[in-house]
């Protein structure tokens, strides 16, 4: 498997994981009585946090591996 395909696969996995985490955060927010705008805000914050974490880990690993 070439590097481009591997990178695209990794990006797809991160995006799917971020979407699942955001959906779960939004659902939990609604279950605890949050309004729809508040639940969307929480979901967006979780999505951004997961993507940022993935970028940080990727950056750290690429620094170690190169």
C-alpha positions as a Markdown table, in Angstrom:
| # | Residue | x | y | z |
|---|---|---|---|---|
| 1 | Unk | 0.0 | 0.0 | 0.0 |
| 2 | Unk | 1.5 | 3.3 | -1.0 |
| 3 | Unk | 1.8 | 6.3 | 1.4 |
| 4 | Unk | -1.0 | 8.3 | -0.3 |
| 5 | Unk | -3.5 | 5.6 | 0.2 |
| 6 | Unk | -2.4 | 5.1 | 3.8 |
| 7 | Unk | -2.8 | 8.8 | 4.5 |
| 8 | Unk | -6.2 | 8.9 | 2.9 |
| 9 | Unk | -7.3 | 5.9 | 4.9 |
| 10 | Unk | -6.0 | 7.5 | 8.1 |
| 11 | Unk | -7.9 | 10.7 | 7.4 |
| 12 | Unk | -11.1 | 8.8 | 6.7 |
| 13 | Unk | -10.7 | 6.9 | 10.0 |
| 14 | Unk | -10.1 | 10.1 | 11.9 |
| 15 | Unk | -13.1 | 11.9 | 10.3 |
| 16 | Unk | -15.4 | 8.9 | 11.0 |
| 17 | Unk | -14.2 | 8.8 | 14.6 |
| 18 | Unk | -14.7 | 12.5 | 15.0 |
| 19 | Unk | -18.2 | 12.3 | 13.6 |
| 20 | Unk | -19.1 | 9.4 | 15.9 |
| 21 | Unk | -17.8 | 11.3 | 19.0 |
| 22 | Unk | -19.6 | 14.4 | 18.0 |
| 23 | Unk | -22.9 | 12.6 | 17.5 |
| 24 | Unk | -22.5 | 10.9 | 20.9 |
| 25 | Unk | -21.8 | 14.2 | 22.6 |
| 26 | Unk | -24.8 | 15.8 | 20.9 |
| 27 | Unk | -27.1 | 12.9 | 21.9 |
| 28 | Unk | -25.8 | 13.0 | 25.5 |
| 29 | Unk | -26.4 | 16.8 | 25.6 |
| 30 | Unk | -30.0 | 16.3 | 24.5 |
| 31 | Unk | -30.5 | 13.5 | 27.0 |
| 32 | Unk | -29.4 | 15.8 | 29.8 |
| 33 | Unk | -31.9 | 18.5 | 28.7 |
| 34 | Unk | -29.8 | 20.8 | 26.6 |
| 35 | Unk | -31.4 | 22.8 | 23.9 |
| 36 | Unk | -30.7 | 21.9 | 20.2 |
| 37 | Unk | -28.3 | 24.9 | 19.8 |
| 38 | Unk | -26.4 | 23.9 | 22.9 |
| 39 | Unk | -26.2 | 20.3 | 21.8 |
| 40 | Unk | -24.9 | 21.4 | 18.4 |
| 41 | Unk | -22.3 | 23.6 | 20.1 |
| 42 | Unk | -21.1 | 20.7 | 22.3 |
| 43 | Unk | -21.0 | 18.4 | 19.3 |
| 44 | Unk | -19.0 | 20.9 | 17.3 |
| 45 | Unk | -16.6 | 21.4 | 20.2 |
| 46 | Unk | -16.0 | 17.6 | 20.5 |
| 47 | Unk | -15.5 | 17.3 | 16.7 |
| 48 | Unk | -12.9 | 20.0 | 16.8 |
| 49 | Unk | -11.2 | 18.5 | 19.8 |
| 50 | Unk | -11.0 | 15.0 | 18.2 |
| 51 | Unk | -9.6 | 16.4 | 14.9 |
| 52 | Unk | -7.1 | 18.6 | 16.9 |
| 53 | Unk | -6.0 | 15.6 | 19.0 |
| 54 | Unk | -5.5 | 13.5 | 15.9 |
| 55 | Unk | -3.4 | 16.3 | 14.2 |
| 56 | Unk | -1.3 | 16.6 | 17.3 |
| 57 | Unk | -0.6 | 12.9 | 17.6 |
| 58 | Unk | 0.2 | 12.7 | 13.9 |
| 59 | Unk | 2.6 | 15.6 | 14.2 |
| 60 | Unk | 4.3 | 14.0 | 17.2 |
| 61 | Unk | 4.6 | 10.6 | 15.5 |
| 62 | Unk | 5.9 | 12.1 | 12.3 |
| 63 | Unk | 8.6 | 13.9 | 14.3 |
| 64 | Unk | 9.6 | 10.8 | 16.0 |
| 65 | Unk | 9.6 | 8.6 | 12.9 |
| 66 | Unk | 11.5 | 10.9 | 10.6 |
